[in-house]
Amino acid sequence: MEKISNRKKQIFLLSLSGIFIGVLNGLFGGGGGMICVPLFKKIMKADDKTSHATTVFIMALMSIPSMIIYITNFGTDVLQAVLVSVGVLLGGLLGAKLLNKLNNNVINIIFIILMFGVGIKMLF
Amino acid sequence: MFWLVVIGFVSGILGGMGMGGGTLLIPMLVWFMGFAQQQAQLLNLLSFVVMAVFALVVHFKNKLVDVKSGLFCGIAGVVTSVIFSLFVKKIEGGILKILFGIFLILIGIWQLITFIRKQKIKK
């Protein structure tokens, strides 16, 4: 009986998280993944790899319809889309490799500084 | 145009390191390339989907994806994502930019708190 109610709790929390992450994905077109990874990890007590991989899956599910809506509403330049996508792909490959080599604390600090710096600049 | 690849590349590196690449791609597109907030967000979604397709091939091969749990979260999210994506059309670009900025700051605060807590635990 324990296992059943645990799973139900997980499903509830997953759905609730999904609702919130969906708001971010729709409203901002990004940032959902950053919330999803730690949430998934906590709810499922999963390891890092599973949390990251499943998050990509979850965010892909949400991003496809929102992407379609954005394109319908705002239109996009195909060339621009291709160029950015290629860049992101290549960068992602390098980033995944670099991840192993950098100190976790360094990564965290850089990220925090970036968030504040960029966030504040956006206000003006 | 070449700069689009560079900006994508830089944010891709950060994204690849799990640092939320999109959150940097969008501001960079807005500041350095003069894109409207909505366009930048669109390009972020698009490039993410492209990258996700490739990444997922690997992740599924390695059996790292918890599909069932992912579906519960993802499908719930699709509902709100669709609603809010439609809503974006009604928000003025400048306001959306500010909201996004506040969002980033909140993330920064949250990360900072988590970081400080981790340091305390170490001691």
gemmi code that builds the backbone of each chain (N, CA, C; Angstrom):
import gemmi

chains = {
    "A": [
        ("MET", (0.839, -1.204, 0.000), (0.000, 0.000, 0.000), (0.869, 1.247, 0.000)),
        ("GLU", (1.989, 1.164, 0.700), (2.938, 2.276, 0.739), (3.342, 2.692, -0.670)),
        ("LYS", (3.702, 1.701, -1.470), (4.201, 1.997, -2.808), (3.138, 2.688, -3.653)),
        ("ILE", (1.891, 2.271, -3.493), (0.851, 2.875, -4.318), (0.660, 4.340, -3.967)),
        ("SER", (0.580, 4.647, -2.687), (0.326, 6.041, -2.333), (1.541, 6.908, -2.627)),
        ("ASN", (2.739, 6.325, -2.573), (3.936, 7.095, -2.919), (3.898, 7.501, -4.375)),
        ("ARG", (3.532, 6.544, -5.216), (3.493, 6.823, -6.643), (2.422, 7.872, -6.948)),
        ("LYS", (1.306, 7.779, -6.239), (0.226, 8.749, -6.468), (0.710, 10.143, -6.102)),
        ("LYS", (1.470, 10.193, -5.001), (1.998, 11.485, -4.559), (2.948, 12.034, -5.614)),
        ("GLN", (3.779, 11.148, -6.141), (4.728, 11.573, -7.164), (3.989, 12.114, -8.382)),
        ("ILE", (2.969, 11.370, -8.796), (2.214, 11.791, -9.979), (1.594, 13.161, -9.752)),
        ("PHE", (1.046, 13.357, -8.567), (0.437, 14.642, -8.240), (1.475, 15.756, -8.303)),
        ("LEU", (2.615, 15.539, -7.659), (3.659, 16.557, -7.638), (4.233, 16.810, -9.028)),
        ("LEU", (4.387, 15.733, -9.799), (4.894, 15.891, -11.158), (3.946, 16.759, -11.982)),
        ("SER", (2.652, 16.478, -11.843), (1.674, 17.247, -12.610), (1.665, 18.701, -12.179)),
        ("LEU", (1.733, 18.910, -10.881), (1.733, 20.276, -10.351), (2.959, 21.041, -10.856)),
        ("SER", (4.098, 20.371, -10.788), (5.326, 21.002, -11.272), (5.199, 21.319, -12.747)),
        ("GLY", (4.637, 20.344, -13.470), (4.469, 20.525, -14.908), (3.646, 21.763, -15.223)),
        ("ILE", (2.593, 21.960, -14.461), (1.735, 23.124, -14.673), (2.544, 24.403, -14.544)),
        ("PHE", (3.346, 24.486, -13.497), (4.136, 25.682, -13.262), (5.221, 25.857, -14.329)),
        ("ILE", (5.913, 24.766, -14.646), (6.973, 24.839, -15.640), (6.402, 25.231, -16.997)),
        ("GLY", (5.181, 24.761, -17.272), (4.515, 25.107, -18.518), (4.280, 26.613, -18.636)),
        ("VAL", (3.949, 27.232, -17.512), (3.753, 28.682, -17.512), (5.032, 29.366, -17.968)),
        ("LEU", (6.156, 28.968, -17.396), (7.440, 29.569, -17.762), (7.755, 29.325, -19.234)),
        ("ASN", (7.489, 28.110, -19.673), (7.801, 27.756, -21.047), (6.965, 28.567, -22.033)),
        ("GLY", (5.696, 28.749, -21.703), (4.824, 29.492, -22.601), (5.086, 30.986, -22.558)),
        ("LEU", (5.250, 31.500, -21.347), (5.399, 32.937, -21.165), (6.775, 33.433, -21.578)),
        ("PHE", (7.815, 32.688, -21.239), (9.178, 33.152, -21.482), (9.926, 32.396, -22.566)),
        ("GLY", (9.345, 31.323, -23.046), (10.027, 30.559, -24.076), (11.329, 29.973, -23.608)),
        ("GLY", (11.465, 29.784, -22.307), (12.703, 29.221, -21.791), (12.735, 29.247, -20.278)),
        ("GLY", (13.774, 28.687, -19.736), (13.935, 28.723, -18.283), (13.250, 27.591, -17.550)),
        ("GLY", (12.386, 26.866, -18.262), (11.671, 25.779, -17.608), (12.597, 24.663, -17.160)),
        ("GLY", (13.584, 24.393, -17.977), (14.506, 23.312, -17.672), (15.239, 23.492, -16.359)),
        ("MET", (15.583, 24.747, -16.074), (16.321, 25.046, -14.851), (15.522, 24.720, -13.600)),
        ("ILE", (14.218, 24.831, -13.731), (13.356, 24.530, -12.591), (13.053, 23.033, -12.585)),
        ("CYS", (12.918, 22.492, -13.775), (12.498, 21.103, -13.916), (13.508, 20.116, -13.329)),
        ("VAL", (14.788, 20.321, -13.638), (15.803, 19.368, -13.177), (15.781, 19.171, -11.651)),
        ("PRO", (15.924, 20.243, -10.863), (15.901, 20.043, -9.408), (14.567, 19.533, -8.875)),
        ("LEU", (13.472, 19.987, -9.489), (12.159, 19.523, -9.039), (12.013, 18.024, -9.275)),
        ("PHE", (12.372, 17.607, -10.466), (12.258, 16.190, -10.809), (13.122, 15.351, -9.870)),
        ("LYS", (14.334, 15.851, -9.634), (15.275, 15.141, -8.773), (14.683, 14.936, -7.390)),
        ("LYS", (14.064, 15.999, -6.874), (13.509, 15.939, -5.525), (12.289, 15.022, -5.464)),
        ("ILE", (11.376, 15.215, -6.410), (10.129, 14.442, -6.383), (10.379, 12.949, -6.583)),
        ("MET", (11.246, 12.635, -7.538), (11.475, 11.234, -7.883), (12.657, 10.615, -7.151)),
        ("LYS", (13.383, 11.431, -6.426), (14.618, 11.005, -5.773), (15.519, 10.335, -6.824)),
        ("ALA", (15.597, 10.998, -7.967), (16.366, 10.427, -9.069), (17.786, 10.987, -9.072)),
        ("ASP", (18.657, 10.315, -9.825), (20.021, 10.829, -9.907), (20.103, 11.924, -10.962)),
        ("ASP", (21.262, 12.574, -11.017), (21.446, 13.714, -11.919), (21.185, 13.378, -13.373)),
        ("LYS", (21.777, 12.270, -13.826), (21.661, 11.917, -15.242), (20.215, 11.714, -15.666)),
        ("THR", (19.472, 10.952, -14.852), (18.067, 10.691, -15.181), (17.265, 11.989, -15.153)),
        ("SER", (17.557, 12.833, -14.167), (16.820, 14.092, -14.041), (17.062, 14.985, -15.251)),
        ("HIS", (18.305, 15.075, -15.663), (18.617, 15.908, -16.820), (17.990, 15.347, -18.088)),
        ("ALA", (18.160, 14.041, -18.296), (17.638, 13.414, -19.520), (16.113, 13.519, -19.596)),
        ("THR", (15.453, 13.223, -18.481), (13.989, 13.286, -18.479), (13.509, 14.721, -18.640)),
        ("THR", (14.276, 15.665, -18.087), (13.915, 17.080, -18.250), (13.948, 17.482, -19.716)),
        ("VAL", (14.961, 17.020, -20.438), (15.014, 17.346, -21.868), (13.752, 16.823, -22.544)),
        ("PHE", (13.355, 15.617, -22.165), (12.144, 15.011, -22.708), (10.917, 15.858, -22.375)),
        ("ILE", (10.779, 16.217, -21.102), (9.648, 17.014, -20.649), (9.600, 18.365, -21.350)),
        ("MET", (10.747, 19.039, -21.406), (10.785, 20.355, -22.024), (10.527, 20.277, -23.517)),
        ("ALA", (10.950, 19.175, -24.140), (10.679, 19.019, -25.569), (9.169, 18.894, -25.790)),
        ("LEU", (8.510, 18.132, -24.923), (7.060, 17.964, -25.028), (6.357, 19.317, -24.966)),
        ("MET", (6.784, 20.157, -24.016), (6.141, 21.449, -23.840), (6.533, 22.439, -24.918)),
        ("SER", (7.774, 22.339, -25.371), (8.285, 23.370, -26.273), (7.772, 23.242, -27.692)),
        ("ILE", (7.391, 22.035, -28.089), (6.925, 21.892, -29.472), (5.623, 22.661, -29.724)),
        ("PRO", (4.580, 22.452, -28.911), (3.381, 23.261, -29.150), (3.605, 24.756, -28.958)),
        ("SER", (4.383, 25.143, -27.958), (4.581, 26.584, -27.737), (5.372, 27.184, -28.885)),
        ("MET", (6.334, 26.419, -29.395), (7.103, 26.893, -30.541), (6.177, 27.135, -31.737)),
        ("ILE", (5.272, 26.194, -31.956), (4.339, 26.330, -33.081), (3.470, 27.568, -32.918)),
        ("ILE", (3.011, 27.811, -31.706), (2.178, 28.982, -31.458), (2.961, 30.265, -31.668)),
        ("TYR", (4.178, 30.306, -31.177), (5.008, 31.490, -31.357), (5.230, 31.770, -32.840)),
        ("ILE", (5.532, 30.705, -33.586), (5.786, 30.896, -35.018), (4.530, 31.377, -35.719)),
        ("THR", (3.396, 30.815, -35.333), (2.126, 31.240, -35.926), (1.841, 32.712, -35.626)),
        ("ASN", (2.078, 33.112, -34.397), (1.774, 34.475, -33.987), (2.806, 35.509, -34.424)),
        ("PHE", (4.056, 35.131, -34.444), (5.089, 36.123, -34.680), (5.900, 35.902, -35.947)),
        ("GLY", (5.864, 34.690, -36.467), (6.627, 34.412, -37.683), (8.113, 34.422, -37.420)),
        ("THR", (8.857, 33.690, -38.229), (10.295, 33.711, -38.050), (11.012, 33.594, -39.379)),
        ("ASP", (12.256, 34.024, -39.383), (13.090, 33.947, -40.570), (13.794, 32.603, -40.536)),
        ("VAL", (13.593, 31.790, -41.556), (14.156, 30.436, -41.559), (15.666, 30.441, -41.425)),
        ("LEU", (16.312, 31.352, -42.137), (17.774, 31.409, -42.077), (18.243, 31.683, -40.657)),
        ("GLN", (17.604, 32.659, -40.008), (17.972, 32.978, -38.631), (17.807, 31.757, -37.737)),
        ("ALA", (16.665, 31.087, -37.931), (16.382, 29.916, -37.103), (17.461, 28.859, -37.272)),
        ("VAL", (17.847, 28.626, -38.513), (18.869, 27.612, -38.787), (20.198, 27.999, -38.158)),
        ("LEU", (20.600, 29.264, -38.349), (21.892, 29.710, -37.822), (21.961, 29.571, -36.306)),
        ("VAL", (20.913, 30.031, -35.635), (20.899, 29.938, -34.175), (20.915, 28.471, -33.740)),
        ("SER", (20.118, 27.660, -34.409), (20.041, 26.240, -34.030), (21.383, 25.544, -34.181)),
        ("VAL", (22.061, 25.838, -35.282), (23.372, 25.224, -35.504), (24.329, 25.641, -34.386)),
        ("GLY", (24.308, 26.935, -34.073), (25.175, 27.426, -33.008), (24.899, 26.732, -31.688)),
        ("VAL", (23.626, 26.653, -31.353), (23.241, 26.036, -30.083), (23.663, 24.563, -30.039)),
        ("LEU", (23.460, 23.875, -31.141), (23.843, 22.462, -31.214), (25.327, 22.271, -30.953)),
        ("LEU", (26.136, 23.031, -31.695), (27.585, 22.908, -31.544), (28.022, 23.296, -30.125)),
        ("GLY", (27.452, 24.387, -29.643), (27.800, 24.835, -28.296), (27.416, 23.806, -27.254)),
        ("GLY", (26.256, 23.223, -27.439), (25.785, 22.210, -26.510), (26.736, 21.034, -26.408)),
        ("LEU", (27.269, 20.622, -27.554), (28.224, 19.512, -27.567), (29.467, 19.858, -26.762)),
        ("LEU", (29.968, 21.066, -27.012), (31.165, 21.499, -26.294), (30.865, 21.636, -24.805)),
        ("GLY", (29.713, 22.220, -24.495), (29.337, 22.426, -23.102), (29.252, 21.128, -22.334)),
        ("ALA", (28.678, 20.121, -22.986), (28.554, 18.826, -22.323), (29.930, 18.266, -21.999)),
        ("LYS", (30.892, 18.476, -22.905), (32.240, 17.987, -22.659), (32.913, 18.776, -21.554)),
        ("LEU", (32.713, 20.116, -21.579), (33.348, 20.975, -20.587), (32.843, 20.699, -19.187)),
        ("LEU", (31.595, 20.301, -19.113), (30.961, 20.107, -17.809), (31.807, 19.259, -16.877)),
        ("ASN", (32.428, 18.253, -17.451), (33.247, 17.371, -16.624), (34.495, 18.043, -16.087)),
        ("LYS", (34.982, 19.045, -16.844), (36.291, 19.582, -16.492), (36.272, 20.737, -15.510)),
        ("LEU", (35.118, 21.432, -15.426), (35.109, 22.590, -14.534), (34.647, 22.250, -13.129)),
        ("ASN", (35.146, 23.025, -12.197), (34.746, 22.880, -10.812), (33.284, 23.293, -10.642)),
        ("ASN", (32.534, 22.496, -9.907), (31.115, 22.779, -9.693), (30.860, 24.160, -9.108)),
        ("ASN", (31.674, 24.534, -8.133), (31.494, 25.829, -7.491), (31.701, 26.969, -8.471)),
        ("VAL", (32.717, 26.802, -9.315), (32.991, 27.842, -10.310), (31.782, 28.014, -11.221)),
        ("ILE", (31.260, 26.885, -11.684), (30.091, 26.932, -12.562), (28.933, 27.631, -11.875)),
        ("ASN", (28.675, 27.265, -10.626), (27.580, 27.868, -9.873), (27.734, 29.367, -9.737)),
        ("ILE", (28.929, 29.791, -9.368), (29.152, 31.218, -9.154), (28.994, 32.007, -10.445)),
        ("ILE", (29.577, 31.486, -11.506), (29.440, 32.170, -12.803), (27.975, 32.317, -13.146)),
        ("PHE", (27.232, 31.234, -12.952), (25.812, 31.248, -13.274), (25.058, 32.286, -12.455)),
        ("ILE", (25.305, 32.326, -11.160), (24.611, 33.279, -10.301), (24.893, 34.712, -10.734)),
        ("ILE", (26.173, 34.998, -11.006), (26.534, 36.345, -11.430), (25.826, 36.702, -12.736)),
        ("LEU", (25.800, 35.746, -13.654), (25.144, 35.986, -14.931), (23.664, 36.289, -14.739)),
        ("MET", (23.005, 35.499, -13.920), (21.570, 35.684, -13.705), (21.276, 37.088, -13.175)),
        ("PHE", (22.047, 37.507, -12.190), (21.808, 38.827, -11.619), (22.128, 39.921, -12.628)),
        ("GLY", (23.294, 39.798, -13.227), (23.727, 40.810, -14.189), (22.742, 40.963, -15.326)),
        ("VAL", (22.425, 39.847, -15.949), (21.514, 39.881, -17.083), (20.117, 40.306, -16.661)),
        ("GLY", (19.662, 39.767, -15.561), (18.323, 40.076, -15.078), (18.140, 41.562, -14.819)),
        ("ILE", (19.119, 42.153, -14.157), (19.026, 43.579, -13.847), (19.072, 44.403, -15.119)),
        ("LYS", (19.922, 44.019, -16.034), (20.021, 44.774, -17.284), (18.698, 44.753, -18.044)),
        ("MET", (17.986, 43.647, -17.952), (16.711, 43.523, -18.665), (15.677, 44.507, -18.154)),
        ("LEU", (15.870, 44.977, -16.917), (14.878, 45.867, -16.341), (14.950, 47.258, -16.956)),
        ("PHE", (16.038, 47.549, -17.646), (16.196, 48.922, -18.163), (16.185, 49.047, -19.677)),
    ],
    "B": [
        ("MET", (24.829, 38.054, -39.435), (24.206, 36.718, -39.536), (25.092, 35.676, -38.884)),
        ("PHE", (26.394, 35.793, -39.157), (27.358, 34.883, -38.558), (27.273, 34.963, -37.037)),
        ("TRP", (26.973, 36.156, -36.546), (26.881, 36.363, -35.108), (25.792, 35.517, -34.464)),
        ("LEU", (24.788, 35.184, -35.247), (23.718, 34.346, -34.703), (24.282, 32.990, -34.296)),
        ("VAL", (25.203, 32.480, -35.112), (25.808, 31.189, -34.799), (26.654, 31.324, -33.532)),
        ("VAL", (27.406, 32.435, -33.455), (28.273, 32.642, -32.286), (27.461, 32.724, -31.007)),
        ("ILE", (26.416, 33.553, -31.056), (25.573, 33.706, -29.865), (24.936, 32.371, -29.499)),
        ("GLY", (24.477, 31.656, -30.507), (23.887, 30.341, -30.257), (24.919, 29.423, -29.626)),
        ("PHE", (26.135, 29.509, -30.152), (27.222, 28.665, -29.658), (27.511, 28.937, -28.186)),
        ("VAL", (27.659, 30.203, -27.840), (27.966, 30.560, -26.448), (26.873, 30.095, -25.502)),
        ("SER", (25.628, 30.381, -25.864), (24.548, 29.960, -24.961), (24.403, 28.451, -24.975)),
        ("GLY", (24.793, 27.828, -26.088), (24.735, 26.376, -26.155), (25.708, 25.738, -25.183)),
        ("ILE", (26.892, 26.363, -25.059), (27.890, 25.846, -24.113), (27.306, 25.873, -22.711)),
        ("LEU", (26.742, 27.020, -22.357), (26.163, 27.153, -21.025), (25.018, 26.174, -20.842)),
        ("GLY", (24.233, 26.018, -21.879), (23.124, 25.076, -21.798), (23.622, 23.658, -21.643)),
        ("GLY", (24.684, 23.341, -22.379), (25.268, 22.011, -22.306), (25.807, 21.708, -20.922)),
        ("MET", (26.175, 22.759, -20.202), (26.684, 22.559, -18.847), (25.540, 22.598, -17.845)),
        ("GLY", (24.331, 22.594, -18.335), (23.190, 22.590, -17.445), (22.907, 23.945, -16.834)),
        ("MET", (23.398, 24.995, -17.490), (23.220, 26.332, -16.910), (22.067, 27.096, -17.558)),
        ("GLY", (21.129, 26.377, -18.115), (19.994, 27.093, -18.687), (20.401, 27.980, -19.846)),
        ("GLY", (20.798, 27.369, -20.944), (21.278, 28.133, -22.087), (20.292, 29.150, -22.621)),
        ("GLY", (19.033, 28.788, -22.577), (18.020, 29.685, -23.117), (17.972, 31.003, -22.399)),
        ("THR", (18.236, 30.934, -21.103), (18.158, 32.157, -20.325), (19.268, 33.125, -20.702)),
        ("LEU", (20.276, 32.649, -21.401), (21.301, 33.578, -21.879), (21.111, 33.890, -23.362)),
        ("LEU", (20.582, 32.929, -24.091), (20.372, 33.147, -25.525), (19.433, 34.328, -25.750)),
        ("ILE", (18.338, 34.329, -24.997), (17.326, 35.370, -25.188), (17.875, 36.779, -24.954)),
        ("PRO", (18.510, 37.046, -23.820), (19.064, 38.394, -23.639), (20.121, 38.743, -24.672)),
        ("MET", (20.961, 37.774, -25.045), (22.005, 38.083, -26.022), (21.408, 38.466, -27.369)),
        ("LEU", (20.369, 37.762, -27.763), (19.714, 38.091, -29.028), (19.087, 39.479, -28.962)),
        ("VAL", (18.528, 39.798, -27.814), (17.862, 41.093, -27.653), (18.878, 42.227, -27.659)),
        ("TRP", (19.968, 42.085, -26.918), (20.937, 43.184, -26.819), (21.845, 43.307, -28.014)),
        ("PHE", (22.458, 42.166, -28.413), (23.481, 42.247, -29.444), (22.922, 42.242, -30.855)),
        ("MET", (21.738, 41.658, -31.022), (21.191, 41.583, -32.366), (19.915, 42.402, -32.525)),
        ("GLY", (19.477, 43.001, -31.455), (18.307, 43.857, -31.532), (16.988, 43.155, -31.788)),
        ("PHE", (16.917, 41.895, -31.439), (15.654, 41.188, -31.637), (14.615, 41.644, -30.622)),
        ("ALA", (13.343, 41.504, -31.000), (12.264, 41.765, -30.060), (12.229, 40.591, -29.084)),
        ("GLN", (11.765, 40.859, -27.881), (11.729, 39.825, -26.848), (11.016, 38.560, -27.330)),
        ("GLN", (9.877, 38.736, -27.996), (9.104, 37.586, -28.451), (9.871, 36.764, -29.480)),
        ("GLN", (10.560, 37.464, -30.386), (11.343, 36.776, -31.407), (12.480, 35.978, -30.779)),
        ("ALA", (13.125, 36.599, -29.805), (14.233, 35.925, -29.125), (13.727, 34.664, -28.435)),
        ("GLN", (12.569, 34.780, -27.812), (11.989, 33.636, -27.123), (11.642, 32.546, -28.127)),
        ("LEU", (11.119, 32.952, -29.272), (10.768, 32.007, -30.319), (12.004, 31.239, -30.774)),
        ("LEU", (13.082, 31.983, -31.039), (14.308, 31.349, -31.507), (14.868, 30.402, -30.452)),
        ("ASN", (14.697, 30.776, -29.191), (15.153, 29.902, -28.135), (14.374, 28.586, -28.130)),
        ("LEU", (13.066, 28.684, -28.222), (12.229, 27.484, -28.248), (12.617, 26.597, -29.421)),
        ("LEU", (12.752, 27.230, -30.570), (13.050, 26.499, -31.793), (14.390, 25.784, -31.700)),
        ("SER", (15.422, 26.536, -31.317), (16.749, 25.920, -31.263), (16.801, 24.841, -30.192)),
        ("PHE", (16.029, 25.035, -29.135), (16.000, 23.997, -28.105), (15.389, 22.708, -28.651)),
        ("VAL", (14.268, 22.837, -29.348), (13.607, 21.648, -29.891), (14.557, 20.888, -30.820)),
        ("VAL", (15.253, 21.645, -31.664), (16.214, 21.018, -32.584), (17.262, 20.238, -31.803)),
        ("MET", (17.836, 20.907, -30.799), (18.871, 20.269, -30.000), (18.310, 19.074, -29.230)),
        ("ALA", (17.094, 19.234, -28.732), (16.486, 18.176, -27.923), (16.327, 16.887, -28.720)),
        ("VAL", (15.981, 17.032, -30.000), (15.815, 15.841, -30.842), (17.092, 15.012, -30.826)),
        ("PHE", (18.219, 15.679, -31.051), (19.492, 14.963, -31.049), (19.833, 14.411, -29.670)),
        ("ALA", (19.673, 15.267, -28.666), (20.014, 14.845, -27.307), (19.180, 13.647, -26.871)),
        ("LEU", (17.893, 13.678, -27.234), (17.008, 12.597, -26.791), (17.380, 11.262, -27.428)),
        ("VAL", (17.867, 11.296, -28.667), (18.311, 10.048, -29.304), (19.346, 9.373, -28.410)),
        ("VAL", (20.294, 10.179, -27.952), (21.337, 9.651, -27.067), (20.753, 9.207, -25.729)),
        ("HIS", (19.931, 10.069, -25.139), (19.388, 9.752, -23.815), (18.534, 8.490, -23.833)),
        ("PHE", (17.752, 8.321, -24.899), (16.916, 7.131, -24.968), (17.768, 5.893, -25.176)),
        ("LYS", (18.823, 6.064, -25.965), (19.732, 4.942, -26.205), (20.345, 4.484, -24.889)),
        ("ASN", (20.667, 5.457, -24.053), (21.269, 5.148, -22.760), (20.230, 4.810, -21.699)),
        ("LYS", (18.974, 4.791, -22.124), (17.861, 4.460, -21.227), (17.837, 5.359, -19.986)),
        ("LEU", (18.029, 6.640, -20.214), (18.048, 7.566, -19.082), (16.720, 8.288, -18.878)),
        ("VAL", (15.813, 8.130, -19.837), (14.568, 8.891, -19.728), (13.477, 8.096, -19.021)),
        ("ASP", (12.910, 8.693, -18.003), (11.771, 8.085, -17.306), (10.519, 8.572, -18.009)),
        ("VAL", (10.121, 7.847, -19.020), (9.035, 8.314, -19.875), (7.718, 8.514, -19.145)),
        ("LYS", (7.342, 7.548, -18.326), (6.042, 7.659, -17.639), (5.976, 8.911, -16.791)),
        ("SER", (6.980, 9.080, -15.929), (6.979, 10.263, -15.066), (7.056, 11.527, -15.895)),
        ("GLY", (7.863, 11.451, -16.950), (8.029, 12.605, -17.819), (6.717, 13.026, -18.456)),
        ("LEU", (5.909, 12.029, -18.819), (4.631, 12.350, -19.452), (3.685, 13.065, -18.498)),
        ("PHE", (3.671, 12.642, -17.243), (2.784, 13.300, -16.279), (3.136, 14.774, -16.167)),
        ("CYS", (4.408, 15.024, -16.083), (4.869, 16.394, -15.939), (4.689, 17.150, -17.245)),
        ("GLY", (5.118, 16.524, -18.328), (5.102, 17.189, -19.618), (3.721, 17.526, -20.139)),
        ("ILE", (2.804, 16.581, -20.012), (1.468, 16.837, -20.554), (0.756, 17.915, -19.759)),
        ("ALA", (0.931, 17.903, -18.445), (0.346, 18.975, -17.634), (0.913, 20.307, -18.094)),
        ("GLY", (2.199, 20.286, -18.390), (2.873, 21.502, -18.811), (2.426, 21.978, -20.174)),
        ("VAL", (2.118, 21.046, -21.060), (1.677, 21.444, -22.397), (0.435, 22.322, -22.300)),
        ("VAL", (-0.451, 21.956, -21.391), (-1.689, 22.725, -21.231), (-1.389, 24.177, -20.869)),
        ("THR", (-0.623, 24.380, -19.802), (-0.328, 25.753, -19.391), (0.582, 26.454, -20.392)),
        ("SER", (1.478, 25.693, -20.991), (2.393, 26.310, -21.952), (1.613, 26.874, -23.130)),
        ("VAL", (0.654, 26.102, -23.618), (-0.152, 26.567, -24.737), (-0.929, 27.820, -24.350)),
        ("ILE", (-1.549, 27.780, -23.193), (-2.336, 28.929, -22.740), (-1.480, 30.186, -22.665)),
        ("PHE", (-0.319, 30.057, -22.034), (0.510, 31.237, -21.860), (1.194, 31.674, -23.148)),
        ("SER", (1.481, 30.718, -24.026), (2.073, 31.102, -25.311), (1.089, 31.964, -26.087)),
        ("LEU", (-0.173, 31.574, -26.046), (-1.193, 32.352, -26.746), (-1.310, 33.736, -26.114)),
        ("PHE", (-1.164, 33.781, -24.824), (-1.291, 35.017, -24.079), (-0.183, 36.007, -24.408)),
        ("VAL", (0.990, 35.488, -24.768), (2.145, 36.364, -25.019), (1.847, 37.412, -26.086)),
        ("LYS", (1.011, 37.044, -27.027), (0.703, 37.976, -28.109), (0.098, 39.267, -27.569)),
        ("LYS", (-0.581, 39.161, -26.425), (-1.263, 40.338, -25.886), (-0.373, 41.180, -24.980)),
        ("ILE", (0.817, 40.668, -24.678), (1.707, 41.424, -23.788), (2.637, 42.282, -24.620)),
        ("GLU", (2.840, 43.499, -24.184), (3.731, 44.401, -24.899), (5.174, 43.959, -24.675)),
        ("GLY", (5.979, 44.052, -25.724), (7.349, 43.556, -25.675), (8.177, 44.074, -24.519)),
        ("GLY", (8.049, 45.388, -24.244), (8.830, 45.976, -23.167), (8.481, 45.375, -21.815)),
        ("ILE", (7.194, 45.138, -21.626), (6.760, 44.567, -20.352), (7.248, 43.128, -20.230)),
        ("LEU", (7.175, 42.412, -21.331), (7.620, 41.022, -21.320), (9.095, 40.951, -20.951)),
        ("LYS", (9.868, 41.901, -21.485), (11.301, 41.962, -21.200), (11.541, 42.148, -19.704)),
        ("ILE", (10.784, 43.068, -19.117), (10.944, 43.326, -17.684), (10.556, 42.098, -16.865)),
        ("LEU", (9.467, 41.468, -17.237), (9.049, 40.253, -16.527), (10.138, 39.198, -16.600)),
        ("PHE", (10.721, 39.065, -17.780), (11.791, 38.104, -17.973), (12.981, 38.445, -17.083)),
        ("GLY", (13.293, 39.745, -17.009), (14.398, 40.188, -16.170), (14.159, 39.825, -14.713)),
        ("ILE", (12.936, 40.050, -14.255), (12.594, 39.712, -12.875), (12.739, 38.216, -12.659)),
        ("PHE", (12.305, 37.458, -13.641), (12.426, 35.999, -13.568), (13.879, 35.579, -13.396)),
        ("LEU", (14.776, 36.157, -14.179), (16.197, 35.819, -14.079), (16.747, 36.165, -12.701)),
        ("ILE", (16.351, 37.327, -12.192), (16.840, 37.730, -10.870), (16.357, 36.743, -9.813)),
        ("LEU", (15.109, 36.327, -9.941), (14.583, 35.361, -8.981), (15.375, 34.061, -9.031)),
        ("ILE", (15.695, 33.638, -10.245), (16.517, 32.435, -10.394), (17.859, 32.641, -9.710)),
        ("GLY", (18.433, 33.820, -9.922), (19.721, 34.127, -9.316), (19.654, 34.042, -7.795)),
        ("ILE", (18.594, 34.609, -7.240), (18.425, 34.588, -5.788), (18.288, 33.154, -5.302)),
        ("TRP", (17.478, 32.401, -5.989), (17.247, 31.006, -5.609), (18.528, 30.191, -5.663)),
        ("GLN", (19.309, 30.411, -6.726), (20.569, 29.705, -6.875), (21.549, 30.113, -5.779)),
        ("LEU", (21.522, 31.394, -5.443), (22.420, 31.910, -4.419), (22.113, 31.264, -3.070)),
        ("ILE", (20.837, 31.207, -2.754), (20.426, 30.598, -1.489), (20.846, 29.139, -1.443)),
        ("THR", (20.616, 28.431, -2.548), (21.003, 27.020, -2.613), (22.496, 26.863, -2.446)),
        ("PHE", (23.246, 27.741, -3.095), (24.696, 27.704, -3.027), (25.194, 27.927, -1.610)),
        ("ILE", (24.641, 28.947, -0.952), (25.058, 29.257, 0.415), (24.737, 28.103, 1.350)),
        ("ARG", (23.566, 27.529, 1.156), (23.183, 26.380, 1.990), (24.168, 25.244, 1.833)),
        ("LYS", (24.580, 25.006, 0.575), (25.519, 23.914, 0.302), (26.829, 24.154, 1.030)),
        ("GLN", (27.289, 25.409, 1.047), (28.540, 25.735, 1.717), (28.403, 25.499, 3.211)),
        ("LYS", (27.240, 25.853, 3.757), (27.043, 25.662, 5.210), (27.078, 24.186, 5.558)),
        ("ILE", (26.461, 23.369, 4.695), (26.439, 21.934, 4.962), (27.850, 21.368, 4.960)),
        ("LYS", (28.676, 21.908, 4.050), (30.050, 21.406, 3.971), (30.765, 21.634, 5.286)),
        ("LYS", (30.472, 22.809, 5.896), (31.149, 23.115, 7.165), (30.494, 22.350, 8.299)),
    ],
}
model = gemmi.Model(1)
for chain_id, residues in chains.items():
    chain = gemmi.Chain(chain_id)
    for i, (resn, *xyz) in enumerate(residues, 1):
        res = gemmi.Residue()
        res.name, res.seqid = resn, gemmi.SeqId(i, " ")
        for name, pos in zip(("N", "CA", "C"), xyz):
            atom = gemmi.Atom()
            atom.name, atom.element = name, gemmi.Element(name[0])
            atom.pos, atom.b_iso = gemmi.Position(*pos), 0.0
            res.add_atom(atom)
        chain.add_residue(res)
    model.add_chain(chain)
structure = gemmi.Structure()
structure.add_model(model)
structure.setup_entities()
